[in-house]
Amino acid sequence: MAFGRECRTDSPASANSFAAAPSPSSRPTDPGPPLSSSTEPRNQAAVEPRAIIAEDEPLLARALRKELAKLWPTLEVIATPENGPEAAAIALRELPDVIFLDVQMPGASGLDVATEVADEWPEGRVLPLLVFVTAFDQYAVQAFERAAIDYLIKPVAPERMAMTVHRLRERLSARTSSRPGESVP
């Protein structure tokens, strides 16, 4: 089953429905304290990859997280921010290996988040791999101009997500196997 638009359901009895999302008033707007200590550089060869899923629709974020857990069990999803400013703040604080970005989010677009993260990323650290997951195909060129590794259109078929996961794992593996001073995208 593909995930994306069809994850929404008006029927709680639907076999494909997810648990109800928290109300907007119960969601934190402040990114809060660090989710992990990212002040020290991580030895990427010794730890599992970490990711952020920036998606303003909780049901879609949960579906993406569930699909990633199946395809890439060692990937640690450290946060699921629901707006652009929160996504940028968490990314810059936590320094994940991968960021999944929706294009249209409150506060700032995923494209704006990608630009901010690239501009503010600590010097000497390899940028995170970016994957845009959106319902809009017209932003693909802009996403790749921001160094996206992939651009997925919702609803995303599991086979297509598997291709993306394979591509991400290959890139991360190339990064950890490269010699010091060697640049790997």
C-alpha positions in Angstrom: 0.0 0.0 0.0 1.3 3.4 -0.8 1.3 6.0 1.9 0.4 9.6 1.4 -3.0 11.1 0.7 -4.9 7.8 1.2 -3.7 7.6 4.8 -6.3 10.1 5.8 -9.6 8.5 6.7 -12.9 9.8 8.0 -13.8 6.4 9.3 -12.2 5.3 12.6 -13.2 1.7 11.8 -11.1 1.7 8.6 -8.4 -1.0 8.6 -5.9 1.5 7.2 -6.6 4.3 9.7 -4.0 5.5 12.2 -4.4 6.7 15.8 -5.9 10.1 16.1 -3.4 12.9 16.0 -3.0 15.2 18.9 -4.9 18.4 18.7 -3.0 21.5 17.6 -3.1 23.0 21.1 -1.5 19.9 22.6 1.5 20.0 20.1 4.6 21.6 21.3 5.7 24.6 19.3 9.1 25.0 21.0 11.6 22.5 19.7 12.7 22.1 23.4 16.0 20.8 24.7 18.4 18.8 22.6 17.2 15.4 21.7 20.7 14.2 21.9 24.1 15.6 22.6 25.3 16.8 19.2 28.1 19.1 20.4 30.7 16.5 19.8 31.1 15.1 16.2 29.6 11.7 15.8 31.7 8.9 14.5 29.3 8.0 11.7 30.9 4.6 11.1 30.2 3.6 14.7 26.6 4.7 15.1 23.4 4.2 13.3 22.1 6.9 10.9 19.7 9.5 12.3 16.9 11.3 10.5 14.3 13.9 10.8 10.9 13.8 9.2 9.5 17.3 8.6 5.8 16.9 7.8 2.9 19.0 9.0 0.4 16.2 8.7 0.8 13.8 11.6 -0.8 10.9 9.8 1.5 11.2 6.9 4.5 11.6 9.2 3.5 8.4 11.0 3.0 6.5 7.7 6.5 7.6 6.5 8.1 6.6 9.8 6.4 3.2 9.7 7.5 2.5 6.1 11.0 3.6 7.0 11.1 1.3 10.0 10.2 -1.6 7.7 12.7 -0.8 5.1 15.5 0.6 7.3 15.2 -0.7 10.8 18.5 0.8 11.9 17.5 4.3 10.9 16.8 6.4 14.1 14.1 9.0 13.5 15.0 11.5 16.1 12.2 14.1 15.5 9.1 14.8 13.4 8.7 18.6 13.4 5.4 19.9 11.9 6.6 23.3 10.7 9.5 24.8 8.8 11.1 26.9 11.6 11.0 23.9 14.0 12.5 21.6 11.3 15.4 24.0 10.7 16.1 24.5 14.4 16.0 20.8 15.2 18.2 19.9 12.1 20.8 22.5 13.1 20.8 21.4 16.8 20.8 17.6 16.2 22.8 17.4 12.9 21.0 14.4 11.4 22.3 12.3 8.6 19.1 12.5 6.6 16.2 15.0 6.5 12.9 14.1 4.9 11.1 17.4 4.0 7.6 18.2 3.0 7.6 21.1 0.6 4.6 23.0 2.0 4.7 23.4 5.7 3.6 26.2 8.1 6.2 28.9 8.8 8.6 28.1 6.0 8.6 25.7 3.1 10.8 22.6 3.0 12.8 24.4 0.3 13.4 27.3 2.7 14.4 24.8 5.4 16.9 23.1 3.1 18.5 26.5 2.2 18.7 27.6 5.9 20.2 24.3 7.0 22.8 24.5 4.2 23.6 28.1 5.1 23.9 27.5 8.8 25.4 24.0 8.9 28.6 23.7 10.9 31.7 24.2 8.8 33.6 21.0 8.3 30.6 18.8 8.7 29.1 16.9 5.8 25.6 18.2 5.0 22.6 15.9 5.6 21.1 14.0 2.7 17.8 15.6 1.7 14.7 13.8 0.5 11.6 15.8 -0.4 8.3 14.0 0.1 5.4 16.1 -1.3 2.2 16.1 -3.3 3.6 18.8 -5.6 5.8 17.8 -8.6 6.4 21.5 -9.7 9.1 22.0 -7.0 11.4 19.2 -8.1 13.9 21.3 -9.9 14.1 23.7 -6.9 14.6 20.7 -4.6 17.5 19.3 -6.7 19.0 22.8 -6.9 19.2 22.4 -3.1 21.1 19.1 -3.4 18.2 16.8 -2.8 19.1 13.1 -3.1 15.5 12.2 -4.1 12.1 13.8 -4.6 9.1 11.6 -3.8 5.5 12.3 -4.9 2.7 11.4 -2.4 1.3 8.9 -2.3 4.6 7.1 -2.2 4.6 3.4 -3.3 6.6 1.1 -1.0 8.7 0.1 -4.0 9.6 3.7 -4.7 10.5 4.3 -1.0 12.7 1.2 -1.1 14.6 2.7 -4.0 15.1 5.9 -2.0 16.3 4.0 1.1 18.8 2.0 -1.0 20.1 5.3 -2.5 20.4 6.9 0.9 22.2 3.9 2.4 24.7 3.8 -0.5 25.5 7.5 0.0 25.9 7.1 3.7 28.1 4.1 3.3 30.3 6.0 0.8 30.7 8.8 3.3 31.8 6.5 6.1 34.2 4.5 3.9 35.9 7.6 2.4 39.3 8.7 3.7 39.7 11.8 5.9 39.7 15.0 3.8 38.0 13.2 0.9 34.7 14.9 -0.1 31.8 12.6 -0.7 28.4 14.2 -1.6 
